[in-house]
Amino acid sequence: MAQTTIGKKNIGRPAPRWYRITKKIVYGLFATALFSSTLQRFGVKDADVTMIAAWLISIMETLGAILANGEDYMVDDKETPQNPS
């Protein structure tokens, strides 16, 4: 596993996987709370808010897992297995 670094040279590179996962979890928790409180202000029952939030999160996470636009992360030559021929 590569060492995590902080610096201007990292602009344009993907963040470390552990950071992207943590960010997704934290944002999901805050977005769910915001979404739930907004629905409650409109008079939606608590049980319905939970069901709507759960379905929305499930659908969005599934969609995010299967979407692609043809771009791939760069593979470092050092990480590519060498085939001695």
C-alpha positions, 0 to 999 in steps of 0.5 A, a space after each residue: 500500500 502506498 504512503 499517504 502524502 499531503 501536498 500540491 503535487 497531489 492535486 488532480 490525483 484521487 484521494 486515498 481509498 480509506 479517505 474516500 470511504 470515510 468521506 462517503 460514510 460521513 456525508 451519508 450520515 449528514 445527508 440522511 439527517 438533513 433529508 430526514 429533518 426536511 421531510 419531517 418539517 413537511 409533516 411526513 411521519 417518522 416511519 415514512 421518513 426512515 423508509 424513504 431515506 433508506 430506499 434513496 440511499 440504497 438506490 444512489 449507492 447502487 447506481 454509484 457502484 455501477 456507473 462509469 464513464 470510461 475513465 480508469 485510475 492510472 496504474 503505477 508501473 511499479 504496481 503492475 506485475 512483470 511477466 518475465 518472458 
